[in-house]
Amino acid sequence: MDITTMGERIRELRRNAGMTQDELGNKIGVSAQAVSNWERGSVPDTELIPRIADCFGVSTDALFGREYENYDVYSLMAKHIVGDIEKDGNRGEAIDRAFETCGMALAGTIFLKDGAGNNFFEKWLHPDTPFMQEFMAHPYKHSLSDNDDLTALMDRTAEMPFFLYMPEGTGRGKKLLENTDYGELFSAFADPDFFNAAVWVQGHQVSKNEKEPWEARFTKKTFIEKIGIPEERADELLDRLGRFGLIRVGTLELDDTEIPIYHTRWNPYFLMLLQVAYYCLHCPNSFYGNSNGRYNPPLKLD
């Protein structure tokens, strides 16, 4: 083991994280003098090495001066996100860590144009660095990274958190505009009856049995009553809901008579459409962590 390398590495990691020796000692449970001794050449106790590595978000290999490419960062990231979910079943914490990782990805793209060095992650993107703590806790919750390579958006509000990451495609503008009748979609949603129907079928709950996938069933009579529409409009609206992938039609045989039964279909793009539409109408005036390096139109048509 190269003692000098480990001491230098601990000092480098600590300084990049913006921590004093006293702060690092408090996190690990040792004195500032112990940290100072490590950085001057002594060796941490064996049981402390994993704790030191966890404090900086690096592998124990990294403390011995090995380069990042010598270990599988993707496995480490997956382990960080999943945590002990199989042991304690706390999916909420795992989801929070996954969302935090999205924030790190967006923050990383903000600095791409600046030519980040080898210690970039430790200095800026590790969750314990002052930058990332401020980034994730800042009261202004909208962030944007937009340049000719990608567009990334993040909303960290409690009501509508989301993360959108769109690398530059090859012909996205052409693909979006070919053989697609957006007029049909927008005219449908401009109809209050259709909009209310779409919201109702995507929010309709029959039971709360968490062991079964969500799917609600209803008859045309129930649909008419819930939406508050005349019967002559029901078939038109149900047909449109089917074309947009929000319902499917089945049958139920009752007293030798087949009755149409409608099944809701979860279309994840409907929720995304509502969220994007909301921000089209309420676009933030500014973004925290904004990086705008775009010199070409976002919707390339040639």
C-alpha positions as CSV (number, residue, x, y, z in Angstrom):
1,M,0.0,0.0,0.0
2,D,1.3,3.4,-0.9
3,I,0.8,5.4,2.3
4,T,1.7,8.8,0.8
5,T,-0.8,8.2,-2.0
6,M,-3.7,7.6,0.4
7,G,-2.9,10.6,2.5
8,E,-2.6,12.8,-0.5
9,R,-5.9,11.4,-1.9
10,I,-7.8,12.1,1.3
11,R,-6.5,15.6,1.4
12,E,-7.5,16.1,-2.3
13,L,-11.0,14.7,-1.8
14,R,-11.5,16.8,1.4
15,R,-10.4,20.0,-0.3
16,N,-12.5,19.4,-3.4
17,A,-15.5,18.8,-1.2
18,G,-14.9,22.1,0.6
19,M,-14.5,20.5,4.0
20,T,-12.1,21.3,6.8
21,Q,-10.2,18.6,8.7
22,D,-12.5,19.2,11.6
23,E,-15.6,18.7,9.4
24,L,-14.3,15.5,7.9
25,G,-13.4,14.2,11.3
26,N,-16.9,14.9,12.6
27,K,-18.4,13.0,9.7
28,I,-16.2,10.0,10.3
29,G,-16.1,10.1,14.0
30,V,-12.5,11.0,14.6
31,S,-10.6,14.1,15.6
32,A,-9.2,16.7,13.3
33,Q,-5.7,15.7,14.5
34,A,-6.4,12.2,13.2
35,V,-7.3,13.5,9.8
36,S,-4.2,15.7,9.8
37,N,-2.1,12.6,10.6
38,W,-3.5,10.7,7.7
39,E,-2.8,13.5,5.3
40,R,0.8,13.7,6.6
41,G,1.4,10.0,6.0
42,S,-0.2,7.8,8.8
43,V,-2.7,5.1,7.9
44,P,-6.4,5.1,8.9
45,D,-7.7,2.1,10.8
46,T,-8.9,-0.6,8.4
47,E,-12.5,-0.3,9.6
48,L,-12.5,3.5,8.9
49,I,-11.5,3.2,5.2
50,P,-15.0,2.2,3.9
51,R,-16.4,5.1,6.0
52,I,-14.0,7.6,4.5
53,A,-14.8,6.3,1.0
54,D,-18.6,6.6,1.7
55,C,-18.1,10.1,3.0
56,F,-16.7,11.2,-0.4
57,G,-18.9,9.0,-2.5
58,V,-15.9,7.1,-4.0
59,S,-14.8,3.5,-3.9
60,T,-12.2,2.3,-1.5
61,D,-10.0,1.7,-4.5
62,A,-10.1,5.5,-5.2
63,L,-8.6,6.1,-1.7
64,F,-5.6,4.1,-2.9
65,G,-5.2,6.4,-5.9
66,R,-6.7,4.1,-8.6
67,E,-8.2,6.0,-11.5
68,Y,-12.0,6.0,-12.0
69,E,-11.9,3.9,-15.1
70,N,-10.5,1.0,-13.0
71,Y,-13.9,0.5,-11.3
72,D,-17.4,0.2,-12.5
73,V,-19.1,3.5,-11.8
74,Y,-22.4,2.3,-13.1
75,S,-22.6,-0.5,-10.6
76,L,-21.7,1.9,-7.8
77,M,-24.4,4.3,-9.0
78,A,-27.0,1.5,-9.1
79,K,-26.0,0.3,-5.6
80,H,-26.3,3.9,-4.4
81,I,-29.8,4.3,-5.8
82,V,-31.2,0.9,-4.7
83,G,-29.5,1.0,-1.3
84,D,-31.1,-1.5,1.1
85,I,-34.5,-1.6,-0.6
86,E,-34.6,-5.4,-0.5
87,K,-33.8,-5.3,3.3
88,D,-36.1,-2.5,4.5
89,G,-38.5,-2.1,1.6
90,N,-38.2,1.7,1.6
91,R,-38.9,2.4,-2.1
92,G,-39.5,6.1,-1.3
93,E,-35.8,6.7,-0.3
94,A,-34.6,4.8,-3.4
95,I,-36.8,7.0,-5.6
96,D,-35.4,10.1,-3.9
97,R,-31.9,9.0,-4.5
98,A,-32.7,8.3,-8.2
99,F,-34.1,11.8,-8.5
100,E,-31.0,13.2,-6.8
101,T,-28.9,11.4,-9.4
102,C,-31.0,13.0,-12.2
103,G,-30.1,16.4,-10.6
104,M,-26.4,15.4,-10.7
105,A,-26.8,14.5,-14.4
106,L,-28.3,17.9,-15.2
107,A,-25.8,19.8,-13.1
108,G,-23.0,18.0,-14.9
109,T,-24.3,19.1,-18.3
110,I,-24.2,22.7,-17.2
111,F,-20.4,22.5,-16.9
112,L,-19.7,20.3,-20.0
113,K,-18.8,23.3,-22.1
114,D,-16.2,24.4,-19.5
115,G,-14.0,21.4,-20.0
116,A,-14.3,19.7,-16.6
117,G,-11.1,18.2,-15.1
118,N,-10.6,14.8,-13.5
119,N,-11.7,16.0,-10.1
120,F,-14.9,17.5,-11.5
121,F,-17.3,15.0,-9.8
122,E,-15.7,15.4,-6.4
123,K,-15.5,19.2,-6.6
124,W,-19.0,19.9,-7.9
125,L,-21.3,16.9,-8.4
126,H,-21.0,14.7,-5.3
127,P,-24.1,15.1,-3.2
128,D,-22.1,16.3,-0.2
129,T,-20.4,19.2,-2.1
130,P,-21.7,22.7,-1.3
131,F,-22.7,23.2,-5.0
132,M,-25.0,20.1,-5.1
133,Q,-26.4,20.8,-1.7
134,E,-27.3,24.3,-2.8
135,F,-28.5,23.1,-6.2
136,M,-30.9,20.5,-4.7
137,A,-32.1,22.7,-1.8
138,H,-32.4,26.0,-3.6
139,P,-35.9,27.5,-3.1
140,Y,-36.1,28.2,-6.8
141,K,-36.9,24.7,-8.1
142,H,-36.6,25.0,-11.9
143,S,-33.3,24.2,-13.6
144,L,-32.4,24.2,-17.3
145,S,-29.4,23.0,-19.3
146,D,-29.8,23.9,-23.0
147,N,-27.1,23.7,-25.7
148,D,-26.6,22.3,-29.2
149,D,-26.0,18.8,-27.8
150,L,-29.0,18.4,-25.5
151,T,-31.9,20.0,-23.6
152,A,-32.4,19.0,-19.9
153,L,-35.1,20.3,-17.6
154,M,-35.8,19.6,-14.0
155,D,-38.5,20.7,-11.6
156,R,-37.9,19.9,-7.9
157,T,-41.2,21.3,-6.6
158,A,-43.0,19.0,-4.2
159,E,-46.2,19.1,-6.3
160,M,-44.9,18.3,-9.8
161,P,-41.3,17.0,-9.7
162,F,-40.0,15.8,-13.1
163,F,-36.8,15.3,-15.1
164,L,-36.5,15.6,-18.9
165,Y,-33.3,14.8,-20.7
166,M,-33.3,15.1,-24.5
167,P,-29.9,14.6,-26.3
168,E,-29.7,16.0,-29.8
169,G,-31.4,13.5,-32.1
170,T,-30.7,12.8,-35.8
171,G,-33.6,14.5,-37.5
172,R,-35.9,15.0,-34.5
173,G,-37.7,18.0,-36.2
174,K,-38.4,16.1,-39.4
175,K,-39.7,13.1,-37.5
176,L,-41.9,15.2,-35.3
177,L,-43.6,16.9,-38.2
178,E,-44.0,14.1,-40.7
179,N,-47.3,12.3,-41.1
180,T,-48.7,13.6,-37.9
181,D,-52.0,15.5,-37.5
182,Y,-51.4,17.6,-34.5
183,G,-54.6,19.5,-35.4
184,E,-56.7,16.5,-34.4
185,L,-55.0,16.3,-31.0
186,F,-55.1,20.0,-30.2
187,S,-58.7,20.4,-31.4
188,A,-59.7,17.5,-29.3
189,F,-58.2,19.0,-26.2
190,A,-59.7,22.3,-27.0
191,D,-63.1,20.6,-26.5
192,P,-64.0,20.9,-22.8
193,D,-66.0,17.8,-22.9
194,F,-63.2,15.7,-24.3
195,F,-60.7,17.2,-21.9
196,N,-62.9,16.4,-18.9
197,A,-63.4,12.9,-20.3
198,A,-59.7,12.3,-20.8
199,V,-58.9,13.5,-17.2
200,W,-61.7,11.4,-15.8
201,V,-60.6,8.1,-17.5
202,Q,-57.0,8.7,-16.4
203,G,-57.9,9.5,-12.9
204,H,-60.8,7.1,-12.4
205,Q,-60.2,4.6,-9.5
206,V,-62.3,1.5,-9.0
207,S,-60.4,-0.1,-6.1
208,K,-57.1,0.4,-4.3
209,N,-55.9,-3.1,-4.4
210,E,-52.1,-2.5,-4.7
211,K,-51.5,-6.1,-5.7
212,E,-53.4,-5.6,-9.0
213,P,-52.4,-3.3,-11.9
214,W,-54.5,-0.2,-12.1
215,E,-57.4,-0.5,-14.5
216,A,-60.8,1.0,-14.2
217,R,-63.9,-0.3,-16.1
218,F,-67.1,1.6,-16.9
219,T,-70.2,1.5,-19.1
220,K,-71.3,4.2,-21.4
221,K,-74.1,5.0,-19.0
222,T,-71.6,5.7,-16.2
223,F,-69.4,7.7,-18.6
224,I,-72.4,9.9,-19.6
225,E,-73.3,10.5,-15.9
226,K,-69.7,11.3,-14.8
227,I,-68.8,13.6,-17.6
228,G,-72.2,15.3,-17.7
229,I,-72.8,15.1,-21.5
230,P,-75.8,14.3,-23.6
231,E,-76.0,10.8,-24.9
232,E,-75.4,11.7,-28.5
233,R,-71.9,13.0,-27.7
234,A,-70.8,9.9,-25.8
235,D,-69.9,7.7,-28.8
236,E,-67.9,10.5,-30.4
237,L,-65.9,11.1,-27.3
238,L,-65.3,7.4,-26.5
239,D,-64.1,6.9,-30.1
240,R,-61.6,9.8,-29.7
241,L,-60.4,8.4,-26.4
242,G,-59.7,5.1,-28.0
243,R,-57.8,6.7,-30.9
244,F,-55.5,8.4,-28.5
245,G,-54.8,5.2,-26.5
246,L,-56.7,6.2,-23.4
247,I,-59.3,3.5,-23.3
248,R,-60.0,0.1,-25.0
249,V,-63.3,-1.6,-25.6
250,G,-64.4,-5.0,-24.4
251,T,-67.7,-6.8,-23.9
252,L,-69.7,-8.3,-21.0
253,E,-72.3,-10.9,-21.7
254,L,-75.4,-10.4,-19.5
255,D,-78.6,-12.4,-20.1
256,D,-77.4,-13.4,-23.6
257,T,-76.8,-9.8,-24.4
258,E,-73.3,-8.3,-25.0
259,I,-72.8,-5.0,-23.3
260,P,-69.9,-2.8,-24.3
261,I,-67.5,-2.3,-21.4
262,Y,-64.7,0.3,-21.5
263,H,-61.4,-0.2,-19.9
264,T,-59.1,2.7,-19.1
265,R,-55.5,2.4,-20.5
266,W,-52.7,4.1,-18.7
267,N,-51.0,6.3,-21.3
268,P,-47.9,7.8,-19.6
269,Y,-47.6,10.4,-22.4
270,F,-50.9,11.9,-21.3
271,L,-49.5,12.9,-18.0
272,M,-46.3,14.2,-19.7
273,L,-48.5,16.2,-22.1
274,L,-50.4,17.9,-19.3
275,Q,-47.2,18.7,-17.4
276,V,-45.5,20.2,-20.6
277,A,-48.7,22.1,-21.4
278,Y,-48.8,23.5,-17.9
279,Y,-45.3,24.9,-18.3
280,C,-46.1,26.2,-21.8
281,L,-48.8,28.3,-20.2
282,H,-46.7,29.1,-17.0
283,C,-43.1,29.1,-18.2
284,P,-40.7,30.2,-15.5
285,N,-39.1,33.6,-16.2
286,S,-35.7,32.2,-15.1
287,F,-34.0,29.0,-14.1
288,Y,-31.7,28.2,-11.2
289,G,-28.5,26.6,-12.6
290,N,-29.3,27.7,-16.1
291,S,-26.8,27.1,-18.8
292,N,-27.6,28.3,-22.3
293,G,-25.1,27.4,-25.0
294,R,-27.4,26.9,-27.9
295,Y,-26.4,28.5,-31.2
296,N,-28.7,26.4,-33.5
297,P,-32.5,26.2,-33.6
298,P,-33.9,23.5,-31.2
299,L,-36.3,22.2,-33.9
300,K,-34.1,21.6,-36.9
301,L,-36.1,21.2,-40.1
302,D,-33.4,20.2,-42.5
